[in-house]
Amino acid sequence: MTMTYYQRNAQTFFDATVGVDMSPLYAPFLNRVVPDGRVLDAGCGSGRDAKAFSALGYQVEAFDASAEMVELAAAYIGLPVRQMTFNALEAKERYDGIWCCASLLHLPQAELPEAMQRIARALKPGGVWYLSFKYGVGEREKEGRHFTDMNEAGLEAVVAALPQVSIIEQWATQDKRPDRDEVWLNALLRKHLSE
């Protein structure tokens, strides 16, 4: 269902998100990623963030589940973008940073633990992981998309099942798009140096 939404609305979604200034969210993440490190934009959507990281000198890889978004993002970034889902992520200790901006929120709650385990495995020890969810509790559908909303306690419960990572910071922000008044939960996680 969510995939159908992005197939049908890829260009509209791209146009609505590609120009949003996310730099206030980049700073706390990139300040913890080694210079020139390898960053994965997981669920990259328009490719906006991957393009910004690449311009700052990071080695960027990106994927998205929607073939239509992959095509638009690859053209925008000028880098290859893979079409895949979180559950196809097989990398082990490859990335210095993983960026999951408004992407994990489309997974059903029951699928989050496995996807997050795969992401944690893909991080290098000491690596940093950013993620964001719409602020709230529970699962819902809106305009043809599935959302799993999260608050601090909910995220802490999910992360508790990932012994190799810890939350280092959580904060709430207002949506950056001019026509939205939603609140987002942002979090930074770090993978322990020794498991």
Disulfide bonds with the S-S distance in Angstrom:
none
